[in-house]
Amino acid sequence: MYIALALMFLGLLLGRLLGGFVKVELSKCILVVISLLLMVLGIELGFNEQLVSRFAHIGVSAAVLSLCAVLGSCVTAGIFYKYIKGRGGDGS
Amino acid sequence: MAASIIILSSFVVGLFLAVFGIVPSDFDFSAISKYILYLLMFLVGLNLGLDKEVVKTIKSQPKRMLLLPFSTMAGTFAGAVLAWGILRLASSLGAFGGLAETGSLSLADSISVGAGFGYYSLSSIFLNEARGAEIGTIALAANILRELITIAFAPLMVRFFGKLAPISSGGATSMDTTLPIIQKTAGNEYVPLSIFHGVVVDFSVPLFLTFFISLG
């Protein structure tokens, strides 16, 4: 995973350096790569019979996890909002 | 939304390719996914580096508002710990018809899934590589759901938790897929903050994942 991180920072650095000279639309490129990756993930998953039979378990775990994550971040966002507003309007 | 549909369809296509045996099963797909992940990470960094607007957006924000991503992270991790507790309890009580039996989901895994912050493609790929296909798939489903829940419930979030709630709930997606609904429910003035929030949270995903994965 460290290689992946290092490559991201390399990209960031390169982007900063090239920023003034090159104008490219990378988001389409990224979409293609992500789609390709998800397809490979789908293939890996499809071959894993044990996993295919556990789809319902995965769904329940995922639903509980996402609901709690959303609730948690909403609660802290609510507290943060009150704190910002309490300390004077736009918070600047 | 169009991008999400394309990405999800690719996943479903891959699933069918395997289930119906259209692609050979003795091929090492995990090695391929690793190298595509490297390419993806490089492109994500490059894209962020090339975008001059990001720095401008960050500079235009009121100072204290810039702490919002940290509030999102704290809330999400608290939620992930709660979810792990609920799943553990439900599993031991046999609730949800026994479906809450979590198998190998550790506390670190639960927080790792939360640390996807809605960035389902990257988090599922990372966790698939590091923790296996089951955790990877939970990460995929949970983070897709996070995006969908945000889009569906943004108006309620604003009413009960204030205007920053849909931004936090959107997580890493607050700069793209959930931005339109945030703009609609919280207002135009929250768009720059939402983009800034998305960029910071987005960037934190691989950092947190690397950290939590190392905890096992």
Chai-1 contact restraints between the chains, C-beta under 6 A:
chainA,res_idxA,chainB,res_idxB,connection_type,confidence,min_distance_angstrom,max_distance_angstrom,comment,restraint_id
A,M1,B,T210,contact,1.0,0.0,6.0,A-B,restraint_1
A,A4,B,L37,contact,1.0,0.0,6.0,A-B,restraint_2
A,A4,B,Y38,contact,1.0,0.0,6.0,A-B,restraint_3
A,A4,B,M41,contact,1.0,0.0,6.0,A-B,restraint_4
A,L5,B,P206,contact,1.0,0.0,6.0,A-B,restraint_5
A,L5,B,T210,contact,1.0,0.0,6.0,A-B,restraint_6
A,L7,B,Y38,contact,1.0,0.0,6.0,A-B,restraint_7
A,L7,B,M41,contact,1.0,0.0,6.0,A-B,restraint_8
A,L7,B,F42,contact,1.0,0.0,6.0,A-B,restraint_9
A,M8,B,M41,contact,1.0,0.0,6.0,A-B,restraint_10
A,M8,B,V44,contact,1.0,0.0,6.0,A-B,restraint_11
A,M8,B,G45,contact,1.0,0.0,6.0,A-B,restraint_12
A,G11,B,F42,contact,1.0,0.0,6.0,A-B,restraint_13
A,G11,B,G45,contact,1.0,0.0,6.0,A-B,restraint_14
A,G11,B,L46,contact,1.0,0.0,6.0,A-B,restraint_15
A,L12,B,G45,contact,1.0,0.0,6.0,A-B,restraint_16
A,L12,B,L48,contact,1.0,0.0,6.0,A-B,restraint_17
A,L12,B,G49,contact,1.0,0.0,6.0,A-B,restraint_18
A,L14,B,L46,contact,1.0,0.0,6.0,A-B,restraint_19
A,G15,B,L46,contact,1.0,0.0,6.0,A-B,restraint_20
A,G15,B,G49,contact,1.0,0.0,6.0,A-B,restraint_21
A,G15,B,L50,contact,1.0,0.0,6.0,A-B,restraint_22
A,R16,B,G49,contact,1.0,0.0,6.0,A-B,restraint_23
A,G19,B,L50,contact,1.0,0.0,6.0,A-B,restraint_24
A,G19,B,K52,contact,1.0,0.0,6.0,A-B,restraint_25
A,L26,B,L43,contact,1.0,0.0,6.0,A-B,restraint_26
A,L26,B,N47,contact,1.0,0.0,6.0,A-B,restraint_27
A,I30,B,L43,contact,1.0,0.0,6.0,A-B,restraint_28
A,L31,B,A3,contact,1.0,0.0,6.0,A-B,restraint_29
A,V33,B,L39,contact,1.0,0.0,6.0,A-B,restraint_30
A,V33,B,L40,contact,1.0,0.0,6.0,A-B,restraint_31
A,I34,B,I7,contact,1.0,0.0,6.0,A-B,restraint_32
A,I34,B,S121,contact,1.0,0.0,6.0,A-B,restraint_33
A,S35,B,I6,contact,1.0,0.0,6.0,A-B,restraint_34
A,S35,B,I7,contact,1.0,0.0,6.0,A-B,restraint_35
A,S35,B,S10,contact,1.0,0.0,6.0,A-B,restraint_36
A,L36,B,I36,contact,1.0,0.0,6.0,A-B,restraint_37
A,L37,B,S33,contact,1.0,0.0,6.0,A-B,restraint_38
A,L37,B,I36,contact,1.0,0.0,6.0,A-B,restraint_39
A,L37,B,I125,contact,1.0,0.0,6.0,A-B,restraint_40
A,L38,B,I7,contact,1.0,0.0,6.0,A-B,restraint_41
A,L38,B,S10,contact,1.0,0.0,6.0,A-B,restraint_42
A,L38,B,F11,contact,1.0,0.0,6.0,A-B,restraint_43
A,M39,B,S10,contact,1.0,0.0,6.0,A-B,restraint_44
A,M39,B,V13,contact,1.0,0.0,6.0,A-B,restraint_45
A,M39,B,G14,contact,1.0,0.0,6.0,A-B,restraint_46
A,V40,B,F29,contact,1.0,0.0,6.0,A-B,restraint_47
A,V40,B,I32,contact,1.0,0.0,6.0,A-B,restraint_48
A,V40,B,S33,contact,1.0,0.0,6.0,A-B,restraint_49
A,L41,B,N128,contact,1.0,0.0,6.0,A-B,restraint_50
A,G42,B,F11,contact,1.0,0.0,6.0,A-B,restraint_51
A,G42,B,G14,contact,1.0,0.0,6.0,A-B,restraint_52
A,G42,B,L15,contact,1.0,0.0,6.0,A-B,restraint_53
A,I43,B,G14,contact,1.0,0.0,6.0,A-B,restraint_54
A,I43,B,L17,contact,1.0,0.0,6.0,A-B,restraint_55
A,I43,B,A18,contact,1.0,0.0,6.0,A-B,restraint_56
A,I43,B,V23,contact,1.0,0.0,6.0,A-B,restraint_57
A,I43,B,F29,contact,1.0,0.0,6.0,A-B,restraint_58
A,E44,B,F29,contact,1.0,0.0,6.0,A-B,restraint_59
A,E44,B,A133,contact,1.0,0.0,6.0,A-B,restraint_60
A,L45,B,L15,contact,1.0,0.0,6.0,A-B,restraint_61
A,L45,B,A133,contact,1.0,0.0,6.0,A-B,restraint_62
A,G46,B,L15,contact,1.0,0.0,6.0,A-B,restraint_63
A,G46,B,A18,contact,1.0,0.0,6.0,A-B,restraint_64
A,G46,B,V19,contact,1.0,0.0,6.0,A-B,restraint_65
A,F47,B,A18,contact,1.0,0.0,6.0,A-B,restraint_66
A,F47,B,S25,contact,1.0,0.0,6.0,A-B,restraint_67
A,N48,B,A133,contact,1.0,0.0,6.0,A-B,restraint_68
A,L51,B,A133,contact,1.0,0.0,6.0,A-B,restraint_69
A,L51,B,E134,contact,1.0,0.0,6.0,A-B,restraint_70
A,A56,B,L99,contact,1.0,0.0,6.0,A-B,restraint_71
A,H57,B,L99,contact,1.0,0.0,6.0,A-B,restraint_72
A,I58,B,T137,contact,1.0,0.0,6.0,A-B,restraint_73
A,I58,B,I138,contact,1.0,0.0,6.0,A-B,restraint_74
A,V60,B,F96,contact,1.0,0.0,6.0,A-B,restraint_75
A,V60,B,L99,contact,1.0,0.0,6.0,A-B,restraint_76
A,V60,B,A100,contact,1.0,0.0,6.0,A-B,restraint_77
A,S61,B,T102,contact,1.0,0.0,6.0,A-B,restraint_78
A,S61,B,I138,contact,1.0,0.0,6.0,A-B,restraint_79
A,A62,B,I138,contact,1.0,0.0,6.0,A-B,restraint_80
A,A62,B,A141,contact,1.0,0.0,6.0,A-B,restraint_81
A,A62,B,A142,contact,1.0,0.0,6.0,A-B,restraint_82
A,V64,B,A83,contact,1.0,0.0,6.0,A-B,restraint_83
A,V64,B,I86,contact,1.0,0.0,6.0,A-B,restraint_84
A,V64,B,L87,contact,1.0,0.0,6.0,A-B,restraint_85
A,L65,B,A83,contact,1.0,0.0,6.0,A-B,restraint_86
A,L65,B,V113,contact,1.0,0.0,6.0,A-B,restraint_87
A,L65,B,A142,contact,1.0,0.0,6.0,A-B,restraint_88
A,S66,B,A142,contact,1.0,0.0,6.0,A-B,restraint_89
A,S66,B,L145,contact,1.0,0.0,6.0,A-B,restraint_90
A,S66,B,R146,contact,1.0,0.0,6.0,A-B,restraint_91
A,C68,B,G79,contact,1.0,0.0,6.0,A-B,restraint_92
A,C68,B,L82,contact,1.0,0.0,6.0,A-B,restraint_93
A,C68,B,A83,contact,1.0,0.0,6.0,A-B,restraint_94
A,A69,B,T76,contact,1.0,0.0,6.0,A-B,restraint_95
A,A69,B,G79,contact,1.0,0.0,6.0,A-B,restraint_96
A,A69,B,A80,contact,1.0,0.0,6.0,A-B,restraint_97
A,A69,B,G114,contact,1.0,0.0,6.0,A-B,restraint_98
A,V70,B,I149,contact,1.0,0.0,6.0,A-B,restraint_99
A,V70,B,S169,contact,1.0,0.0,6.0,A-B,restraint_100
A,L71,B,G79,contact,1.0,0.0,6.0,A-B,restraint_101
A,G72,B,G75,contact,1.0,0.0,6.0,A-B,restraint_102
A,G72,B,T76,contact,1.0,0.0,6.0,A-B,restraint_103
A,G72,B,A78,contact,1.0,0.0,6.0,A-B,restraint_104
A,G72,B,G79,contact,1.0,0.0,6.0,A-B,restraint_105
A,S73,B,T72,contact,1.0,0.0,6.0,A-B,restraint_106
A,S73,B,G75,contact,1.0,0.0,6.0,A-B,restraint_107
A,S73,B,T76,contact,1.0,0.0,6.0,A-B,restraint_108
A,S73,B,S168,contact,1.0,0.0,6.0,A-B,restraint_109
A,S73,B,S169,contact,1.0,0.0,6.0,A-B,restraint_110
A,C74,B,M157,contact,1.0,0.0,6.0,A-B,restraint_111
A,C74,B,F161,contact,1.0,0.0,6.0,A-B,restraint_112
A,C74,B,A165,contact,1.0,0.0,6.0,A-B,restraint_113
A,C74,B,S169,contact,1.0,0.0,6.0,A-B,restraint_114
A,V75,B,G75,contact,1.0,0.0,6.0,A-B,restraint_115
A,T76,B,S71,contact,1.0,0.0,6.0,A-B,restraint_116
A,T76,B,A74,contact,1.0,0.0,6.0,A-B,restraint_117
A,T76,B,G75,contact,1.0,0.0,6.0,A-B,restraint_118
A,A77,B,S71,contact,1.0,0.0,6.0,A-B,restraint_119
A,A77,B,F161,contact,1.0,0.0,6.0,A-B,restraint_120
A,A77,B,L164,contact,1.0,0.0,6.0,A-B,restraint_121
A,A77,B,A165,contact,1.0,0.0,6.0,A-B,restraint_122
A,A77,B,S168,contact,1.0,0.0,6.0,A-B,restraint_123
A,G78,B,F161,contact,1.0,0.0,6.0,A-B,restraint_124
A,G78,B,G162,contact,1.0,0.0,6.0,A-B,restraint_125
A,F80,B,S71,contact,1.0,0.0,6.0,A-B,restraint_126
A,Y81,B,G162,contact,1.0,0.0,6.0,A-B,restraint_127
A,Y81,B,L164,contact,1.0,0.0,6.0,A-B,restraint_128
A,I84,B,R64,contact,1.0,0.0,6.0,A-B,restraint_129
A,D90,B,P62,contact,1.0,0.0,6.0,A-B,restraint_130
A,G91,B,P62,contact,1.0,0.0,6.0,A-B,restraint_131
A,G91,B,R64,contact,1.0,0.0,6.0,A-B,restraint_132
A,G91,B,M65,contact,1.0,0.0,6.0,A-B,restraint_133
A,S92,B,P62,contact,1.0,0.0,6.0,A-B,restraint_134
